Amino acid sequence: MFSRRKLLHGSPRTTNNHFMFYDIIIIGGGASGLCTAIHSKTENNTVLVLDHNSIPGKKILSTGNGRCNLTNVNASVDLFDSNPEGLIPYMTSGDPLFYQEVISQFDCHDTINFFAENGLLCVDKNGYIYPRSEQASAVNELLRNRCEDLGVEIVVGHDVRSISKKKDSEFIVDSKYECSNLVLATGGLAGASTGNDGSGYKMARTFGHELVEPIPALCGIKCRDPFFRHLKGTRTDAKLIFKANGKNISVQGNLQFTDYGISGIPAFQISSIIGYMLAIGESPVITIDFIPEIALYELVNLLYRNYQLIPKSARFDDPVTRMLTGILNKNVISAIMRQFTIPAENDPDALCLALARAIKLFQVHPYELMPFENAQTTAGGIFTGDVDPLTMESRLVKGLFFTGEILDVNGICGGYNLQWAFSTAAICGKTLRSRQSFRL
Ligand SMILES: Cc1cc2nc3c(=O)[nH]c(=O)nc-3n(C[C@H](O)[C@H](O)[C@H](O)COP(=O)(O)OP(=O)(O)OC[C@H]3O[C@@H](n4cnc5c(N)ncnc54)[C@H](O)[C@@H]3O)c2cc1C
C-alpha cells in the first residue's frame, strides 16, 4: 500500500503568502502526468504531481486487460499514411496535423527506448507492444519508482478544484500551492472509476480554452434492432462496414454481441466515428459481414453445395438452417433467419444468393454509445488549435501546458492512446526542462 508520507518529500519553498512554491505542478498523476514529471525533473527544479486518487497511475493498472498495451509499431508518422484505404485512421482529432507533429517528435520507438532506459523489457505481439512481464502493475511501479528516485513529489488524495494565475506570473492551485508552470494532465471523461471527472476541462476553460464536445470512445454501440436479446454473449469473427462522409469504412475482428448491441474490438474501433455521426443527427447503418474471408460468389457456391447435400425429400422442411449449420454460430443463424425471407420462387440458385447476401450484408442500426464509465478513452477535448504541438504549451496562457487524453486527440485500440500520453508528456517535459536550465 502507498503511504502518503512516503510520497511527500522534497523541499519546496514557502511564498510570502504561505503557499508552497514549485517550479512545475502537474495536475493528474496518470500515464501522461507521471511521464511529464520524469521528463521535466532536473536536479535543480521542484516538481509536484497532484492526484485525487489514492494511488498514482490507477488507470494504467487496468490497461490492456491488466497487461498494458504500451504502444504499437504503427504509432509512427511514416506508417500513419500507409493505413489502407477503408480502414479507420489510427488516431483522430479535429486537426490531424497536430497529432502528426506530436508523434513525429516522440513515436513508438522512443517509447520503447524510454521504457528500456528505465528498466522495462518490452515484447512485440503482432505489432502490439507489452511489458515482457505482461503486467500493467510493472509499468505503474516503474513510473512511480522513477518519480521517487528523481525527487518528484506526489501528493495523492488531493482533488484540485481551482486554478488561477497572478497577472503575468505564477499560477495558484487551490489557494495552497504556487508554481511557474502548470500542466493539466487530468485525462478526459472515460473510466470514472479511475478518477476521470472532466474537471481538467473546467480548469482549462477558466483560461479561455475551447472544448470540442467530448464523447465516449472505444466502447460498445447500442443498436435498436430487436434480435440482440437472443445474440447476447455470442462472439464471432466478422467485418463491420459503414459509410461516413461518403467514404466506406471497414474494420474486422472478433465481434461480441450483448443485450444492447455490439461490442468487442471492431465495435470499439468505430465507436467514436459512429458517436459523432449520431451527435450531428445522422442515422448510421452498420453492415456486418459474418464471413468476410469468403467472397460472395464463393459463398453462394458453398451454400449450393450444402443445399445439394440435403436429401430431396428433406429440402422442404428447413433447408436454410441445415445449409448454414457448420458455417455459422447457431445464435447468428437464428438472428439471420429473423431478418431473412425465403425467396418466393422455388429456385435453389435464388435461395443461395439471397442467403449469401443476408450473411454478408446483415444490418444493425446504432442509436447511442455506451456511457463514459464503459469507455476506454474520450474523443474530443481541449481544442488543439490553441496548443503548440512543439512544446505542448497553451497559445493563450504562458506557462500552461496540456498532456494526454485531455486534448482533442484519440486513438484506436492497440496502444495508440498510451502512446499519445507518452508523446505529449515527453514534449512537454523536454520544454519544461529546457526552460529550467535557461533560468539557472
Ligand atoms: C479499461 C481501460 C483499458 C485501456 N487500455 C489501454 C491500452 O492497453 N493501451 C492504450 O494505449 N490505452 C489504453 N487505455 C487508454 C489509456 O489508459 C488512456 O488514454 C491514458 O491512460 C490517458 O492518460 P492520461 O495521463 O492523459 O490520463 P489518465 O490516465 O486518465 O490520468 C489522469 C489523472 O488525473 C487525475 N485527476 C483528474 N482530475 C483531477 C483533479 N481535479 N484533481 C486531481 N487529480 C485529478 C486522475 O485521478 C488520473 O489519475 C485504456 C483505458 C481504459 C479505461
The ligand as an ORCA input file, in Angstrom:
! r2SCAN-3c Opt
* xyz 0 1
  C     -10.019     -0.160    -19.139
  C      -9.050      0.635    -19.986
  C      -8.077     -0.041    -20.710
  C      -7.183      0.686    -21.515
  N      -6.203      0.001    -22.159
  C      -5.321      0.687    -22.932
  C      -4.232      0.020    -23.551
  O      -3.996     -1.180    -23.348
  N      -3.421      0.762    -24.367
  C      -3.603      2.100    -24.588
  O      -2.857      2.706    -25.351
  N      -4.597      2.776    -23.932
  C      -5.430      2.104    -23.098
  N      -6.408      2.794    -22.430
  C      -6.461      4.269    -22.560
  C      -5.325      4.893    -21.717
  O      -5.286      4.277    -20.456
  C      -5.532      6.408    -21.541
  O      -5.666      7.002    -22.808
  C      -4.356      7.042    -20.812
  O      -4.176      6.431    -19.549
  C      -4.586      8.537    -20.619
  O      -3.558      9.040    -19.831
  P      -3.686     10.490    -19.143
  O      -2.494     10.663    -18.296
  O      -3.978     11.504    -20.178
  O      -4.999     10.402    -18.270
  P      -5.335      9.435    -17.043
  O      -4.552      8.194    -17.105
  O      -6.800      9.330    -17.038
  O      -4.830     10.256    -15.777
  C      -5.479     11.401    -15.331
  C      -5.240     11.512    -13.843
  O      -5.713     12.779    -13.396
  C      -6.328     12.632    -12.140
  N      -7.250     13.753    -11.976
  C      -8.269     14.102    -12.791
  N      -8.862     15.219    -12.335
  C      -8.198     15.594    -11.197
  C      -8.343     16.657    -10.277
  N      -9.300     17.580    -10.421
  N      -7.503     16.718     -9.217
  C      -6.537     15.769     -9.062
  N      -6.349     14.744     -9.905
  C      -7.170     14.655    -10.966
  C      -6.995     11.263    -12.223
  O      -7.180     10.711    -10.947
  C      -5.991     10.472    -13.047
  O      -5.077      9.757    -12.245
  C      -7.294      2.103    -21.604
  C      -8.269      2.765    -20.844
  C      -9.133      2.048    -20.039
  C     -10.165      2.800    -19.225
*
